[in-house]
């Protein structure tokens, strides 16, 4: 009588229709791929595993999904404000779906190497899951192969790592990001001015302030786009600068279109400034403009804050007790 092997499912899972997962047995790792019609399995014995490599990859899908979620949510708010609740709810659901896609997007790739092949582990696509799975596998691999001292592991890798670091430092130029900090902070100020205008408070000084701040932000964004080229700023920050510039262009075109629409719609009836300010098209544009400035400014400041907290250069590895 034979007993069935006992398996423990490791963290991480990928796919919707084709799902990948990892299961840890007593002496091997089992990679399972399921689809609605079949299943496939691949075994990796702990005694044969030579290395498990986890590499970071640019999380482009997450950035695009979060940006799309913000824009769709702004559209949903505008639709609800203008009296279209059905379409507003639909856009809000799309925004949640886009946010979920960004949250589940891959930010790492995991590879397992044996003496005869190198295989990718699709289920380990998030850094948190990959870290937990590697720690569990490390214990079982050391049971099967024995532990290796840190001196042996690092003796042949220190020089290669130093070469990679020096190459990366030569390729990427350090940028302080001060222009980015100022630009994103002024966007919040510009959003506050838009909020005041949306409340119906209109004056010549307020318009001059809005124009000066808007022009300053545009110039700073252009300068930031130039300075961030070949720099060590995160990809999310660099892409957000381009997205913000695109928002500025789109906002200017929409403002021009709204002005033409109001002039054609009201015509001779526009006898007072209050009538123009109460036009629904102008109010909707002001709301979208307000949310856009605040969302982009807050996102930029958060990304810059995260970048500032990151440790770009790890401390040197100390082996033993010194000496």
C-alpha positions, 0 to 999 in steps of 0.5 A: 500500500502506497501513501500519497505524497504530502504537499504544501502550497507556496505563496504566489499565484498567477493567471485567471484562465491559466493558473500557475502555482507551486507546491512543496513536497518532501523532496521536490518542488512541484510546479502546476499549470492548470487551465479549464481543460488540462493540467501539467506538472513539473518537478524540481528535486531539492537535491538538483536545485543550484540557484533561485534568482529573483529579479526586479522588473519595471512595474509598467502595468501598475503605473498605467493601471493606476493612472487609468483608474484615477482618470476614470474615477475623475470621469465618474465623478464628473458624470455623477455631478452632471446627473448621469448616475448610471454611467458614473457607477459604470466608470467607478466599477471600471476604475476599481477593476483597473486599480485591481489589475495594477495591484496584481501586476507583476513586479518581479520574475523568478527563475530556478536553475538546475544542472540541466535547465533554467525554468521560470516560475510564473506564480512568483510574480510579486516580490512579497510572495517570491520572498516568502517562497524563497525562504521556505525553499531555502530551508528544504534545499539546505536539508537536502544539500547542506548549508554553504558558508557565506565566504564560498557564496560571496568569493566569486560574486563580489567582483562581479557585483562591484562591476555591475554597480560601477557600470550602473553608476556610469550609465545613470546620472544622479538627480536630486529631484528638487525641480520635481518636488517644486512642480508637484507641490505647486500643482496642489496650490494650483488645485486649491486655486481651482477649488476656490474658483469652482466655488464661484469666487472670481477676481482679477488677482485670483486669475493672475495668480492661477495663470502665474502658477500654471505657467511656472508649473509648465516651465518646471515640468519641461525642465524636469523632463530634461533633467530626468533623462538618463538619471536614477529617478524612478520610472514612475516619477519620470513617466508621471512628468510626461503624463502631467505634461499631456494633462496640461495640453489636454486641459488647454485644448478642453478649455478652448473647446469649452469656451467655444461651446459656451459662446455658441450655446449662450450667445447674446444671452450671456449678459452677466459673468454669473450666467457663464460661471453657472454653465454646466460645461464650465463647472464640469471642466473646472471639477475635472481640472481640480481633480486632475491637479490634486491627483497628479500632484499628490501622486508625484509627491508620494512617488518622490517621498518613496524614492527619497526613502529608498536605499539606493546603495546597500551597505557593505557585507561584513562576514564573520566578526571582523578582522 
